[in-house]
Amino acid sequence: MTDVAQIWSYLSQGPLLWLTATLAAYAVGDACFRLARRAPVANPVLIAVVLLGTLLWLTGTPYATYFEGAQFVHFLLGPATVCLALPLADNLPRLRRAFLPVIAALVVGSVTAMVSALTIARLFGADAALLASLAPKSATAPVAIGIAEGMGGQPTLTAVLVILTGITGAVLATPLLNLLGLTDWRARGFAVGVASHGIGTARAFQVHPVAGAFAGLGMALNAVLTALLAPFVLGLFLR
Amino acid sequence: MLQALTLILSTQLLGEVTARALGLPVPGPVLGMVALTIGFALSPRLCEAVRPVAQGILGHLSLLFVPAGVGVIGNLQVLQGMGLGLTLAILISTVLAIAAGAVSFAVVARWTGAADD
């Protein structure tokens, strides 16, 4: 019989173990989310990330080894973004009617996200490279990283800030919007998509299909607007 | 299933190629999403053919962010001495952006009479 160490060294090198662990951790996160009656704090992504992070740390596994397995899940982000065409097409008449509110919320949400984040970071003495890494954090990851690099930011830091922004939005959106007394699913979803991209959109779909469709639209539009506005807004803070 | 998946991946590929060829600041999948939305609007048959697969993928959208999230845990040291400043910047700006965006949507919807049905 082979001993445990040998089995471990074999499994830990292939993608099977960490792919399985990713799905299992998410299943646990999702079960907790359901047990907590879909409370936003019991965010399944957050729970799965903490579980897997702890597991990698305990087993001394480098992220690169983990990603060998997890890349199959990560890859699906691209096709999933394309699939957002389905809720958009289903809600096309509704989207057309909401043209003006959409434009207003897009501009206000996008500018508020950038200006307030940069103001706070500068109060804490952030330098130019840090501000450049922070400015596009509400845009979806590939766009944000591209924008930050183009403005002299640091890609790894931007990636971390983008994910943290997404999780923050996903956890805080529901209690915040309830507090504001907003009941329009279009307004709720769209604002979450603009402020916290795909992770916020995933949360919006858990709440309501119309909120999800508008969140997907918000994410897509803010990717474009952030790319156009970020260099200009950052310029205001560097003078 | 196979045809739907091929169509989804081809649309993404088309988006990637277009974004790179024209040097657009938008990621390929987002362009693909726009293209497929137009395709669905033009052909309800296409929409129904892709629906089961698209719903399957979107049904677990949250799961797809887990690998990137795990990467954050390993890279938290990049926040370094700016941890508090950046955490506050993220928390406050996200709250303000969601609130301001949602309120302006609702206000303009009321002004323009663009109420939902």
Contacts between the chains, C-beta under 8 A, distances in Angstrom:
chain1	res1	chain2	res2	distance
A	22	B	63	7.8
A	22	B	66	5.6
A	22	B	67	6.5
A	23	B	63	7.4
A	25	B	66	7.0
A	26	B	60	7.7
A	26	B	62	7.5
A	26	B	63	4.7
A	26	B	66	5.6
A	30	B	62	7.9
A	43	B	62	7.9
A	44	B	62	5.3
A	44	B	63	7.7
A	45	B	62	5.0
A	45	B	63	7.9
A	45	B	65	5.2
A	45	B	66	6.0
A	45	B	69	5.7
A	46	B	69	7.6
A	48	B	63	7.7
A	48	B	66	4.8
A	48	B	69	7.4
A	49	B	66	6.1
A	49	B	69	3.7
A	49	B	70	5.5
A	49	B	72	7.2
A	49	B	73	6.4
A	50	B	73	7.7
A	52	B	66	7.0
A	52	B	70	4.8
A	52	B	73	7.9
A	53	B	70	5.8
A	53	B	73	3.5
A	53	B	74	7.4
A	56	B	70	7.0
A	56	B	73	7.7
A	56	B	74	7.4
A	63	B	70	7.0
A	63	B	71	5.9
A	63	B	74	4.5
A	66	B	67	7.8
A	66	B	70	6.4
A	67	B	67	6.3
A	67	B	71	7.5
A	70	B	66	7.2
A	70	B	67	3.6
A	70	B	70	6.9
A	71	B	67	7.0
A	73	B	63	6.4
A	73	B	64	5.9
A	73	B	66	6.6
A	73	B	67	5.6
A	74	B	64	7.0
A	74	B	67	4.1
A	74	B	68	6.5
A	76	B	57	6.4
A	76	B	64	5.2
A	77	B	29	7.5
A	77	B	64	4.8
A	77	B	65	7.5
A	77	B	68	8.0
A	78	B	12	5.2
A	78	B	28	7.3
A	78	B	29	4.4
A	78	B	32	8.0
A	79	B	5	7.9
A	79	B	8	5.0
A	79	B	9	6.3
A	79	B	12	5.9
A	79	B	29	7.5
A	79	B	57	6.1
A	80	B	57	5.0
A	80	B	58	6.3
A	80	B	61	5.8
A	80	B	64	5.7
A	81	B	12	7.7
A	81	B	27	7.7
A	81	B	29	3.6
A	81	B	30	6.2
A	81	B	32	7.1
A	81	B	33	5.6
A	82	B	8	5.2
A	82	B	11	5.2
A	82	B	12	4.9
A	82	B	15	7.3
A	82	B	29	5.5
A	82	B	32	4.2
A	82	B	33	5.3
A	82	B	36	5.7
A	83	B	8	6.3
A	83	B	33	7.9
A	83	B	36	8.0
A	83	B	50	8.0
A	83	B	53	7.8
A	83	B	54	4.0
A	83	B	57	4.9
A	83	B	58	5.3
A	84	B	33	5.1
A	84	B	58	7.2
A	85	B	11	8.0
A	85	B	32	7.9
A	85	B	33	5.0
A	85	B	34	7.7
A	85	B	35	7.8
A	85	B	36	3.5
A	85	B	37	4.2
A	85	B	39	7.5
A	85	B	40	5.8
A	85	B	54	7.5
A	86	B	40	6.9
A	86	B	47	7.1
A	86	B	50	6.9
A	86	B	51	6.3
A	86	B	54	4.3
A	86	B	55	7.0
A	86	B	58	7.0
A	87	B	58	7.4
A	88	B	33	7.2
A	88	B	37	4.6
A	88	B	40	7.9
A	89	B	36	7.9
A	89	B	37	5.2
A	89	B	40	3.5
A	89	B	41	5.6
A	89	B	47	5.7
A	92	B	37	7.6
A	92	B	41	5.8
A	94	B	116	6.9
A	94	B	117	8.0
A	97	B	114	5.3
A	98	B	105	7.9
A	98	B	109	6.7
A	98	B	114	5.4
A	98	B	116	7.7
A	99	B	114	7.6
A	100	B	108	5.4
A	100	B	109	7.9
A	100	B	112	4.9
A	100	B	114	6.3
A	101	B	104	7.6
A	101	B	105	4.5
A	101	B	106	7.5
A	101	B	108	4.3
A	101	B	109	4.2
A	101	B	112	7.0
A	101	B	114	5.6
A	102	B	105	7.2
A	104	B	104	4.7
A	104	B	105	6.6
A	104	B	107	7.7
A	104	B	108	4.2
A	105	B	101	4.5
A	105	B	102	7.0
A	105	B	104	5.0
A	105	B	105	3.7
A	105	B	108	7.4
A	106	B	101	7.6
A	108	B	100	5.1
A	108	B	101	5.8
A	108	B	104	4.2
A	109	B	97	5.0
A	109	B	98	7.4
A	109	B	100	6.1
A	109	B	101	2.8
A	109	B	104	7.5
A	110	B	97	7.6
A	112	B	93	7.3
A	112	B	96	5.2
A	112	B	97	4.6
A	112	B	100	4.4
A	112	B	101	7.1
A	113	B	93	5.3
A	113	B	94	7.1
A	113	B	96	7.5
A	113	B	97	3.7
A	114	B	93	7.8
A	116	B	89	7.8
A	116	B	92	6.2
A	116	B	93	4.1
A	116	B	96	4.9
A	116	B	97	7.2
A	117	B	89	4.5
A	117	B	90	6.9
A	117	B	92	7.8
A	117	B	93	3.6
A	118	B	89	7.7
A	120	B	85	6.9
A	120	B	88	5.5
A	120	B	89	4.1
A	120	B	92	5.8
A	120	B	93	6.8
A	121	B	82	7.6
A	121	B	85	5.6
A	121	B	86	6.4
A	121	B	89	4.5
A	123	B	85	7.5
A	124	B	82	6.6
A	124	B	84	7.0
A	124	B	85	2.8
A	124	B	86	7.8
A	124	B	88	7.5
A	124	B	89	7.6
A	125	B	85	7.3
A	126	B	82	6.2
A	126	B	85	6.2
A	126	B	86	7.7
A	130	B	82	6.3
A	130	B	86	7.7
A	134	B	86	6.9
A	134	B	89	6.3
A	137	B	90	6.9
A	137	B	93	8.0
A	138	B	93	7.8
A	138	B	94	7.5
A	138	B	97	6.3
A	140	B	27	6.9
A	140	B	30	7.3
A	141	B	68	6.8
A	142	B	27	4.4
A	143	B	25	6.9
A	143	B	26	7.0
A	143	B	27	5.6
A	143	B	30	7.8
A	146	B	25	6.9
A	146	B	27	8.0
A	147	B	25	7.2
A	154	B	78	7.1
A	156	B	75	5.6
A	156	B	78	5.4
A	157	B	78	4.6
A	157	B	79	7.5
A	159	B	68	7.3
A	159	B	71	7.0
A	159	B	72	7.4
A	159	B	75	7.3
A	160	B	72	5.0
A	160	B	75	5.3
A	160	B	76	6.9
A	160	B	78	5.8
A	160	B	79	6.9
A	161	B	86	6.8
A	161	B	90	6.4
A	163	B	65	7.4
A	163	B	68	5.8
A	163	B	69	5.6
A	163	B	71	7.7
A	163	B	72	4.7
A	164	B	72	6.8
A	164	B	87	7.8
A	164	B	90	5.2
A	165	B	90	5.4
A	165	B	93	8.0
A	165	B	94	5.6
A	166	B	65	7.0
A	167	B	69	7.2
A	168	B	90	5.7
A	168	B	91	5.9
A	168	B	94	4.6
A	168	B	95	8.0
A	169	B	94	5.0
A	169	B	98	6.2
A	172	B	91	7.9
A	172	B	94	6.8
A	172	B	95	6.0
A	172	B	98	7.3
A	173	B	98	5.6
A	176	B	95	6.0
A	176	B	98	5.9
A	176	B	99	6.2
A	177	B	98	7.1
A	177	B	99	7.9
A	177	B	102	5.9
A	180	B	99	6.1
A	180	B	102	6.8
A	180	B	103	6.7
A	182	B	102	5.3
A	182	B	103	7.2
A	182	B	106	5.7
A	184	B	105	7.1
A	184	B	106	5.5
A	184	B	109	6.7
A	184	B	116	6.1
A	185	B	116	7.3
A	186	B	105	6.8
A	186	B	109	7.5
A	186	B	116	5.7
A	187	B	101	7.9
A	187	B	102	4.6
A	187	B	103	7.8
A	187	B	105	3.7
A	187	B	106	4.6
A	187	B	109	6.9
A	188	B	102	5.8
A	190	B	101	6.7
A	190	B	102	7.4
A	190	B	105	5.7
A	191	B	97	7.4
A	191	B	98	4.8
A	191	B	99	7.6
A	191	B	100	7.8
A	191	B	101	3.3
A	191	B	102	3.7
A	191	B	105	6.3
A	192	B	98	5.9
A	192	B	102	8.0
A	194	B	97	6.8
A	194	B	101	5.1
A	195	B	94	5.4
A	195	B	97	3.8
A	195	B	98	4.6
A	195	B	101	6.2
A	196	B	94	6.0
A	196	B	98	7.4
A	198	B	61	7.3
A	198	B	64	8.0
A	198	B	65	6.5
A	199	B	62	7.5
A	199	B	65	5.3
A	201	B	61	7.0
A	202	B	61	4.0
A	202	B	62	4.2
A	202	B	64	7.9
A	202	B	65	6.7
A	203	B	62	7.4
A	205	B	58	6.7
A	205	B	61	6.0
A	206	B	62	7.4
A	210	B	116	7.7
A	216	B	33	7.7
A	218	B	101	7.7
A	220	B	30	5.1
A	220	B	33	6.2
A	220	B	34	7.2
A	223	B	26	5.9
A	223	B	27	6.8
A	223	B	30	5.6
A	224	B	25	7.2
A	224	B	26	5.6
A	224	B	30	7.9
A	227	B	25	3.5
A	227	B	26	7.0
A	228	B	25	7.5
